[in-house]
């Protein structure tokens, strides 16, 4: 009888994090994670590190995701308007914090294309479409007209208008990064949102923006399609585009700001990456013959729509760079645990192709200019110098999509084994991964945190 009660106690212990831990505690944790100032530590709920049994993983994920959604609903920000048929009346507004951009209100169109009876609450692809840099009212209206033409229905569209012109006419600034985080969080509340079919594309200034954002946020995207653009690769490292589809279409005679040359360089770089044997750089980069800044925009979204996101790639590269003085906190299943100065770039080469072995190489990246255009006074090419970085601190999240949970896991960093052992699922790993990514598909059940001073935790 004593053994019976002891076994019962063990079973209750394994179940308790889901059954007894208050969902409101986790919702509070997620809410604080969303709203706390940068660098402010947020304490996990008391029972976060208790182990959970394998048969309770699904229940635990549901429990944690509901807590996340409750936290999103509590944020004191406007909610995304309901999706009706995409039209000039399906519009909303988003006020951006003055601390990021003064007097910034982002109007947007948001709606569905196709048969609403068939698509109203079902899974459809979602497109974020960024307009060019002419008069913003005119550009925004033109974007809506084009969106109705593109052959990608059934689909969902979010078409923002730039809040302010002049120096704020950039889609990658911190104020817009705040808006994209808001959009993703709001979409997680939306019936029919498929997080593996989220696409970004744009024209001209929207082409620059979508290329930068594609490199910065690739882990959220199925594909990206800048048009009539062409970014310097120091602003949008091509290496980060592994595991997504990437299309860049520019007129061959689009000479202004070296758009044609940057497009050619991007294509050459992606060709080289694709030929390296990794097989993870799907791209289409074309200079359209005899065309200037205006091209046929219709081929982009049908090409993008063939791709679905892989939220658990076994091989990827993350060049962690600051965009408008802000670093990402994580990428795919990595989280950076070191606050980097804006000027420092670290590159993580991650390989999980060998079962239960995680190999990560960390390098510091320096850009040395090698070619400049004198007409536009713009640097065209750089030599990227990499040196092994031994000052690192990061967490690798893992689950059944990446490892065999019943076997030991080995983590190797810069050629040195830093961890070997079996990992058990915890609410802590789930909660931290949700707080990092806010992504239903990346609720990881285990984690290993490593740093250069030989501290390893899991």
Secondary structure, 3 states (H helix, E strand, C coil): CHHHHHHHHHHHHHHHHHHCCCHHHHHHHHHHHHHCCCCCCCCCCCCCCCECCHHHHHHHHHHHHHHHHHHHHHCCCCCCCCCEECCCCCEEEEECCCCCCCCCEEEEEEEEECCHHHHCCCCEEEEEEECCCCCHHHHHHHHHHHHHHCCCCCEEEEEECCCCCHHHCCCCCHHHHHHHHHHHHHHHCCCCEEEEEEEEEEECHHHHHHHHHHHHCHHHCCEEEEECCCCCCCCCCHHHHCCCEEEEEEECCCCHHHHHHHHHHHHHHHHHHHHHHHCCCEEEEEEECCCCCCCCCCHHHHHHCCCCCCCCCCEEEEEECCCCCCCCCEECCEEECCCCCCCCCEEEEEECCCCCEEEEEEEEEEEEEEEEECCCCEEEEEEEEEEECCCCEEEEEECCCCCCCCCCEEEEECCEEEEEECCCCEHHHHHHHHHHHCCHHHCCCEEEEEECCCCEEC
